[in-house]
Amino acid sequence: MGNVLVVGEIKDGALKKISKELVTAGRKIADATSSTVEALLIGAGADGFAAELGACGADKVYTTEAGDFNPETFANIIADVAKQKGATVVLMPHSGQGKDYSPRVAVKLGAGIVADAVALSVDGGKVVAKKPIYSGKAFANLKVSTDIQIFTVRPNAGEVGTTAKAGAVEKISAASGEAKVKITGWELTGGNKVQLTEASIIVSGGRGMKGPENFPLLQTLCDTLGAALGASRAAVDSGWISHSHQVGQTGKTVSPNCYIACGISGSIQHMAGMGSSKYIVAINKDPEAPIFKVATYGVVADLFEVVPALTSEFKKVLG
Ligand SMILES: Cc1cc2nc3c(=O)[nH]c(=O)nc-3n(C[C@H](O)[C@H](O)[C@H](O)COP(=O)(O)OP(=O)(O)OC[C@H]3O[C@@H](n4cnc5c(N)ncnc54)[C@H](O)[C@@H]3O)c2cc1C
């Protein structure tokens, strides 16, 4: 097998954690196939993040500047680097950016792609991607049959490892090409202080919140924990909170370390979006609510008593 190429992500001047999760996953693949892990960082200040990628298993880190994010130019650069370096496995983040450029990279390399994997392993020299299907009711294990195998991996689905490697920086020049579509501006929606799809803690509210006037209760808990605020579709459809907060089949797919569901029954469509969370805490008055079937910790109680008590205890502990 050739090299494993990991595409990291720099956003707002910071290295996204998914970059380290991908390097860690790449390290395991490389160790199982006697290959190397080479990371690619595109953007200003990329050199400064190489050590962080070395610390979790990158043998080499290629860096290049490419101006502002554009999925077309980024796809050209990634495909060019993959060709130059003879990569046979390419791992990319299933982030907003990654979802935009990864299919383009697959087309440019004539490679098969599995998107939104939550775990990667190796079988018979080929990477096996575990991916949720049927709204999270089951998992499919998929292999890519082309010579180059491409995968996008959901943020927070994997660990950050500690197998340190050199992480040697090499500036690389790659053809960015011409973008046919120019991005003229970005508008953030919803006002979430922490991005929902990348948050490691999410506090979500459902119909049990009773009305929009009660969501500040959850926002205070979010602020205390550094969490993002989510919601069920029932809350969104009632006009209590904007759609950008919706988690589920027709909302966002999230994979935080901890998902705190408040007054949410746990419909299959909601669980499609949060079922892969590491720890699920459910607060619900109804002991028969389906959410308790997937919850790590369940609190059968009135959320209007539990949430303020939780917030006050966390404030004491976290300051
Ligand atoms: C095609 C399709 C796509 C959909 N996509 C989505 C999606 O993306 N996301 C999504 O969430 N839904 C989605 N839905 C809707 C989904 O089927 C459910 O209707 C919805 O998830 C229910 O939201 P809920 O759990 O907030 O409300 P409910 O099911 O009404 O549950 C409210 C819960 O709050 C509890 N409760 C009430 N008061 C309190 C209290 N004081 N303290 C504690 N607990 C309390 C109740 O016991 C109850 O369990 C979709 C449906 C369809 C058909």
Ligand as a Chemical Component Dictionary entry (heavy atoms), coordinates in Angstrom:
data_LIG
# 
_chem_comp.id                   LIG 
_chem_comp.type                 NON-POLYMER 
_chem_comp.pdbx_formal_charge   0 
_chem_comp.three_letter_code    LIG 
# 
loop_
_chem_comp_atom.comp_id 
_chem_comp_atom.atom_id 
_chem_comp_atom.alt_atom_id 
_chem_comp_atom.type_symbol 
_chem_comp_atom.charge 
_chem_comp_atom.model_Cartn_x 
_chem_comp_atom.model_Cartn_y 
_chem_comp_atom.model_Cartn_z 
_chem_comp_atom.pdbx_ordinal 
LIG C1  C1  C 0 -39.275 12.881 7.552  1  
LIG C2  C2  C 0 -39.110 13.323 8.978  2  
LIG C3  C3  C 0 -37.932 13.939 9.337  3  
LIG C4  C4  C 0 -37.756 14.341 10.678 4  
LIG N1  N1  N 0 -36.566 14.914 11.042 5  
LIG C5  C5  C 0 -36.356 15.216 12.338 6  
LIG C6  C6  C 0 -35.116 15.749 12.776 7  
LIG O1  O1  O 0 -34.200 16.022 11.990 8  
LIG N2  N2  N 0 -34.945 15.998 14.099 9  
LIG C7  C7  C 0 -35.926 15.749 15.032 10 
LIG O2  O2  O 0 -35.692 15.992 16.216 11 
LIG N3  N3  N 0 -37.110 15.260 14.619 12 
LIG C8  C8  C 0 -37.368 15.006 13.324 13 
LIG N4  N4  N 0 -38.589 14.564 12.938 14 
LIG C9  C9  C 0 -39.687 14.595 13.932 15 
LIG C10 C10 C 0 -39.709 13.414 14.859 16 
LIG O3  O3  O 0 -40.456 12.363 14.304 17 
LIG C11 C11 C 0 -40.355 13.802 16.201 18 
LIG O4  O4  O 0 -41.632 14.325 15.967 19 
LIG C12 C12 C 0 -39.564 14.836 16.993 20 
LIG O5  O5  O 0 -38.210 14.444 17.090 21 
LIG C13 C13 C 0 -40.149 14.965 18.400 22 
LIG O6  O6  O 0 -39.489 15.979 19.090 23 
LIG P1  P1  P 0 -39.464 15.975 20.677 24 
LIG O7  O7  O 0 -38.794 14.747 21.158 25 
LIG O8  O8  O 0 -38.916 17.280 21.091 26 
LIG O9  O9  O 0 -41.014 15.997 21.036 27 
LIG P2  P2  P 0 -41.913 14.886 21.695 28 
LIG O10 O10 O 0 -41.823 13.599 20.966 29 
LIG O11 O11 O 0 -43.263 15.493 21.858 30 
LIG O12 O12 O 0 -41.249 14.655 23.123 31 
LIG C14 C14 C 0 -41.250 15.609 24.145 32 
LIG C15 C15 C 0 -40.709 14.911 25.390 33 
LIG O13 O13 O 0 -40.580 15.851 26.416 34 
LIG C16 C16 C 0 -40.883 15.205 27.645 35 
LIG N5  N5  N 0 -41.241 16.255 28.607 36 
LIG C17 C17 C 0 -42.310 17.068 28.608 37 
LIG N6  N6  N 0 -42.250 17.944 29.638 38 
LIG C18 C18 C 0 -41.101 17.666 30.306 39 
LIG C19 C19 C 0 -40.480 18.214 31.463 40 
LIG N7  N7  N 0 -41.003 19.268 32.114 41 
LIG N8  N8  N 0 -39.328 17.660 31.897 42 
LIG C20 C20 C 0 -38.763 16.609 31.244 43 
LIG N9  N9  N 0 -39.320 16.054 30.156 44 
LIG C21 C21 C 0 -40.466 16.580 29.672 45 
LIG C22 C22 C 0 -42.021 14.272 27.305 46 
LIG O14 O14 O 0 -42.084 13.206 28.237 47 
LIG C23 C23 C 0 -41.618 13.796 25.906 48 
LIG O15 O15 O 0 -40.895 12.583 25.957 49 
LIG C24 C24 C 0 -38.778 14.142 11.628 50 
LIG C25 C25 C 0 -39.971 13.515 11.226 51 
LIG C26 C26 C 0 -40.137 13.117 9.923  52 
LIG C27 C27 C 0 -41.408 12.440 9.525  53 
# 
loop_
_chem_comp_bond.comp_id 
_chem_comp_bond.atom_id_1 
_chem_comp_bond.atom_id_2 
_chem_comp_bond.value_order 
_chem_comp_bond.pdbx_ordinal 
LIG C1  C2  SING 1  
LIG C2  C3  SING 2  
LIG C2  C26 DOUB 3  
LIG C3  C4  DOUB 4  
LIG C4  N1  SING 5  
LIG C4  C24 SING 6  
LIG N1  C5  DOUB 7  
LIG C5  C6  SING 8  
LIG C5  C8  SING 9  
LIG C6  O1  DOUB 10 
LIG C6  N2  SING 11 
LIG N2  C7  SING 12 
LIG C7  O2  DOUB 13 
LIG C7  N3  SING 14 
LIG N3  C8  DOUB 15 
LIG C8  N4  SING 16 
LIG N4  C9  SING 17 
LIG N4  C24 SING 18 
LIG C9  C10 SING 19 
LIG C10 O3  SING 20 
LIG C10 C11 SING 21 
LIG C11 O4  SING 22 
LIG C11 C12 SING 23 
LIG C12 O5  SING 24 
LIG C12 C13 SING 25 
LIG C13 O6  SING 26 
LIG O6  P1  SING 27 
LIG P1  O7  DOUB 28 
LIG P1  O8  SING 29 
LIG P1  O9  SING 30 
LIG O9  P2  SING 31 
LIG P2  O10 DOUB 32 
LIG P2  O11 SING 33 
LIG P2  O12 SING 34 
LIG O12 C14 SING 35 
LIG C14 C15 SING 36 
LIG C15 O13 SING 37 
LIG C15 C23 SING 38 
LIG O13 C16 SING 39 
LIG C16 N5  SING 40 
LIG C16 C22 SING 41 
LIG N5  C17 SING 42 
LIG N5  C21 SING 43 
LIG C17 N6  DOUB 44 
LIG N6  C18 SING 45 
LIG C18 C19 SING 46 
LIG C18 C21 DOUB 47 
LIG C19 N7  SING 48 
LIG C19 N8  DOUB 49 
LIG N8  C20 SING 50 
LIG C20 N9  DOUB 51 
LIG N9  C21 SING 52 
LIG C22 O14 SING 53 
LIG C22 C23 SING 54 
LIG C23 O15 SING 55 
LIG C24 C25 DOUB 56 
LIG C25 C26 SING 57 
LIG C26 C27 SING 58 
# 
